[in-house]
Amino acid sequence: MANDRPVGLFDSGVGGVSILRHIRDQLPFEQCIYVADSREFPYGTKPAPDIKRRCERIVDFLLDQRSKTIVVACNTASVTALAHLRARYSLPFVGIVPGVKPAAGLTRTGTIGVLATPTTADSEPLAQLIEQFAYGVAVKTQICPGLVSLVERGITDGPEVEMLARRYLDPLLDAGADVIVLGCTHYPLLRTAIQRICGPDVTLVDPSDAVARQLGRILASHGLASEGPAGPMRYYTTGEPDELGRVLTALAGSVAGTVAHADI
């Protein structure tokens, strides 16, 4: 497999851009392809079999684009389908799970909060993380209806975000949580508002940086690291390209690459 082949990433929408940013910073020689499954958004309320089928189809598309490894840039898809994908396909996968382990090591009060989608909150992988790494720590899981939809509209701050985020954060803060895990890749895009509500004494844990580091290790260990230079980003959406372009511009100020429709 040629080293100059691209890295594929996918999410139900634009949330995985929070991981993509770290990958572009840490691995600037890697060509990346990003798929936003906007037509099927959101994953967080879908049954597991439906999520697995969607993930298979997106992986098949990314393989058609010659991807050498795939980042499942979505907590819900990772906890639901990552093991299934690794068993089904031979190329390396990198996933993301809520950062319970680092959060448990950072708390001073003994209480941490986990912001998550319904599917992630109820998942066995999250339960295993809590059992394995948060012994003696009170873990308060909070689902956050509406926040992901705001990000999908390019809204990451302002009155709507403030009202919803405060509704979900106040119970965690009242319970004494001093570490908040951003358990959905959309939530780091709301980091400014969440930190403002929580205050400077509360630590936010975002595993996106660790995912990029893990990708770098996997590429190196499999002899797949690119020597560059990386070409422009390629974004695909199962929805409307103009809408994805608008949201990406709202999030980053511009779109550094091409945006096209993917019939998946």
C-alpha positions as CSV (number, residue, x, y, z in Angstrom):
1,M,0.0,0.0,0.0
2,A,1.5,3.3,-1.1
3,N,2.4,5.7,1.7
4,D,1.0,8.6,-0.2
5,R,-2.5,7.2,-0.1
6,P,-4.9,9.3,2.0
7,V,-6.2,8.9,5.5
8,G,-10.0,8.6,5.6
9,L,-12.1,10.1,8.3
10,F,-15.8,10.1,8.9
11,D,-18.5,11.3,11.3
12,S,-22.3,11.7,11.1
13,G,-21.6,15.4,10.4
14,V,-19.0,18.0,11.1
15,G,-18.0,16.9,14.6
16,G,-15.0,15.0,13.4
17,V,-13.4,18.2,12.2
18,S,-12.3,18.6,15.8
19,I,-10.1,15.6,15.3
20,L,-9.1,16.6,11.7
21,R,-7.6,19.8,13.0
22,H,-5.2,17.9,15.3
23,I,-4.3,15.5,12.5
24,R,-3.5,18.4,10.2
25,D,-1.4,20.0,12.8
26,Q,0.5,16.9,13.9
27,L,0.8,15.0,10.6
28,P,1.0,17.8,8.0
29,F,2.3,15.4,5.3
30,E,-0.8,13.3,5.4
31,Q,-3.5,13.7,2.7
32,C,-6.9,13.5,4.3
33,I,-10.4,12.7,3.1
34,Y,-13.4,13.6,5.3
35,V,-16.9,12.2,5.0
36,A,-19.8,13.9,6.7
37,D,-22.8,11.5,6.7
38,S,-25.1,14.5,6.9
39,R,-28.1,12.7,5.3
40,E,-28.1,10.2,8.2
41,F,-27.3,12.7,10.9
42,P,-27.5,12.2,13.9
43,Y,-26.0,8.8,14.8
44,G,-26.5,9.3,18.5
45,T,-30.2,8.2,18.6
46,K,-30.0,5.4,16.0
47,P,-30.0,1.6,16.7
48,A,-26.7,-0.1,16.7
49,P,-27.4,-2.2,13.6
50,D,-28.2,0.9,11.6
51,I,-25.0,2.6,12.7
52,K,-22.9,-0.4,11.7
53,R,-24.5,-0.6,8.3
54,R,-23.8,3.1,7.6
55,C,-20.3,2.7,8.8
56,E,-19.7,-0.2,6.5
57,R,-20.9,1.8,3.5
58,I,-18.8,4.8,4.3
59,V,-15.7,2.6,4.8
60,D,-16.4,1.0,1.4
61,F,-16.5,4.5,-0.1
62,L,-13.3,5.5,1.6
63,L,-11.6,2.3,0.3
64,D,-12.7,3.3,-3.2
65,Q,-10.9,6.5,-2.6
66,R,-7.7,4.5,-1.8
67,S,-7.6,5.2,1.9
68,K,-4.8,3.5,3.7
69,T,-6.3,3.8,7.2
70,I,-9.5,5.1,8.6
71,V,-10.3,7.3,11.6
72,V,-13.8,6.8,13.0
73,A,-14.1,10.4,14.1
74,C,-17.3,9.9,16.0
75,N,-17.7,8.6,19.6
76,T,-21.1,7.0,18.8
77,A,-19.8,5.2,15.8
78,S,-16.6,4.1,17.6
79,V,-18.4,2.6,20.7
80,T,-21.0,1.0,18.4
81,A,-19.1,-0.2,15.3
82,L,-15.3,0.0,15.7
83,A,-14.9,-3.6,16.8
84,H,-17.2,-4.7,14.0
85,L,-15.2,-2.7,11.4
86,R,-11.9,-4.1,12.6
87,A,-13.2,-7.6,12.3
88,R,-14.6,-7.0,8.8
89,Y,-11.8,-5.1,7.1
90,S,-8.0,-5.6,7.0
91,L,-6.8,-2.0,7.1
92,P,-6.0,-0.2,10.4
93,F,-8.7,1.8,12.2
94,V,-8.4,4.5,14.8
95,G,-11.5,5.3,16.9
96,I,-12.3,7.7,19.8
97,V,-13.9,7.0,23.2
98,P,-14.7,9.4,26.0
99,G,-11.7,10.4,28.0
100,V,-12.7,8.8,31.2
101,K,-9.2,7.6,32.1
102,P,-7.5,11.0,32.0
103,A,-10.5,12.7,33.7
104,A,-10.4,10.2,36.6
105,G,-6.7,11.1,37.1
106,L,-7.3,14.8,37.0
107,T,-10.2,15.2,39.4
108,R,-9.6,16.7,42.8
109,T,-13.2,16.5,44.0
110,G,-13.7,12.8,43.1
111,T,-16.5,13.7,40.7
112,I,-16.4,13.9,36.9
113,G,-19.0,14.6,34.3
114,V,-19.3,13.0,30.8
115,L,-21.2,14.8,28.1
116,A,-22.5,12.3,25.6
117,T,-25.1,11.3,23.0
118,P,-27.7,8.8,24.1
119,T,-26.1,5.8,22.3
120,T,-22.7,6.6,23.8
121,A,-24.1,7.1,27.3
122,D,-25.8,3.7,27.2
123,S,-22.9,1.8,25.5
124,E,-21.0,-1.1,27.0
125,P,-17.6,0.5,26.0
126,L,-18.3,3.5,28.2
127,A,-19.4,1.3,31.1
128,Q,-16.2,-0.6,30.7
129,L,-14.1,2.5,30.7
130,I,-15.8,3.7,33.9
131,E,-15.3,0.3,35.6
132,Q,-11.7,0.0,34.5
133,F,-10.4,3.5,35.0
134,A,-12.8,5.4,37.4
135,Y,-12.8,3.2,40.4
136,G,-13.6,5.3,43.4
137,V,-14.7,8.3,41.2
138,A,-18.3,9.4,40.9
139,V,-19.1,9.6,37.1
140,K,-22.1,11.6,36.1
141,T,-23.2,11.0,32.5
142,Q,-25.2,13.7,30.9
143,I,-26.9,13.4,27.5
144,C,-27.2,16.7,25.6
145,P,-30.1,16.9,23.1
146,G,-29.8,19.8,20.7
147,L,-26.1,20.7,21.1
148,V,-24.9,18.6,18.2
149,S,-27.7,20.1,16.0
150,L,-26.4,23.6,16.8
151,V,-22.9,22.7,15.7
152,E,-24.3,21.2,12.5
153,R,-25.8,24.6,11.7
154,G,-22.4,26.3,12.3
155,I,-23.5,27.8,15.7
156,T,-20.9,27.3,18.3
157,D,-21.5,30.2,20.7
158,G,-24.2,32.7,21.5
159,P,-27.6,32.6,23.4
160,E,-28.8,29.3,22.0
161,V,-25.6,27.5,22.9
162,E,-25.4,29.2,26.3
163,M,-29.0,28.2,27.2
164,L,-28.7,24.6,26.2
165,A,-25.1,24.0,27.5
166,R,-25.9,25.6,30.9
167,R,-29.0,23.3,31.2
168,Y,-26.7,20.3,30.8
169,L,-23.7,21.5,32.7
170,D,-25.4,23.0,35.8
171,P,-26.4,19.6,37.3
172,L,-22.8,18.3,36.8
173,L,-21.3,21.4,38.4
174,D,-23.9,21.3,41.3
175,A,-22.8,17.6,41.9
176,G,-19.2,18.8,42.3
177,A,-17.7,17.8,39.0
178,D,-14.4,19.5,38.4
179,V,-13.6,17.7,35.2
180,I,-15.9,17.5,32.2
181,V,-15.3,14.9,29.5
182,L,-16.4,16.1,26.0
183,G,-17.8,12.7,24.9
184,C,-18.9,13.6,21.4
185,T,-16.6,15.0,18.7
186,H,-19.0,17.9,18.2
187,Y,-18.6,19.2,21.7
188,P,-14.9,20.4,21.4
189,L,-16.3,22.9,18.8
190,L,-18.3,24.4,21.7
191,R,-15.3,24.5,24.0
192,T,-15.3,28.3,24.4
193,A,-18.9,28.4,25.6
194,I,-18.6,25.3,27.8
195,Q,-15.4,26.6,29.5
196,R,-17.0,30.0,30.1
197,I,-20.0,28.3,31.8
198,C,-17.9,25.9,33.8
199,G,-15.3,28.5,34.9
200,P,-11.5,28.3,35.0
201,D,-11.4,25.8,37.9
202,V,-13.1,23.1,35.8
203,T,-10.9,21.0,33.4
204,L,-12.3,20.0,30.0
205,V,-11.0,16.7,28.6
206,D,-11.0,16.3,24.8
207,P,-9.3,13.1,23.4
208,S,-9.0,14.6,19.9
209,D,-5.3,15.3,20.3
210,A,-4.7,11.7,21.6
211,V,-6.5,10.3,18.5
212,A,-4.1,12.2,16.2
213,R,-1.1,10.9,18.1
214,Q,-2.4,7.4,17.9
215,L,-2.9,7.8,14.2
216,G,0.7,8.8,13.8
217,R,1.9,5.8,15.8
218,I,-0.2,3.4,13.7
219,L,0.9,4.9,10.4
220,A,4.5,4.6,11.5
221,S,4.2,1.1,12.8
222,H,2.6,-0.1,9.6
223,G,5.0,1.7,7.3
224,L,2.3,3.9,6.0
225,A,3.5,7.4,7.0
226,S,3.6,9.8,4.1
227,E,6.6,11.8,3.2
228,G,4.4,14.5,1.8
229,P,3.6,17.0,0.6
230,A,-0.1,16.7,1.4
231,G,-2.6,17.9,-1.3
232,P,-5.7,19.9,-0.5
233,M,-8.4,18.5,1.8
234,R,-11.2,16.6,0.2
235,Y,-14.6,16.8,2.0
236,Y,-17.6,14.7,1.0
237,T,-21.1,14.9,2.3
238,T,-24.1,12.6,1.9
239,G,-26.2,15.8,2.1
240,E,-25.8,19.1,0.3
241,P,-22.2,20.2,-0.5
242,D,-23.2,23.9,-0.4
243,E,-24.5,23.4,3.2
244,L,-21.4,21.6,4.3
245,G,-19.2,24.3,2.8
246,R,-21.3,27.0,4.6
247,V,-20.9,25.2,8.0
248,L,-17.2,24.6,7.5
249,T,-16.7,28.2,6.7
250,A,-18.7,29.2,9.8
251,L,-16.5,26.9,11.9
252,A,-13.1,27.7,10.4
253,G,-13.5,31.0,8.5
254,S,-12.9,29.2,5.2
255,V,-12.8,25.9,3.5
256,A,-9.3,24.7,2.7
257,G,-10.2,22.1,0.1
258,T,-12.9,20.8,-2.1
259,V,-16.5,19.8,-1.0
260,A,-18.5,17.3,-3.0
261,H,-21.5,15.0,-2.7
262,A,-21.0,11.3,-2.0
263,D,-23.8,9.0,-3.0
264,I,-23.4,6.5,-0.1
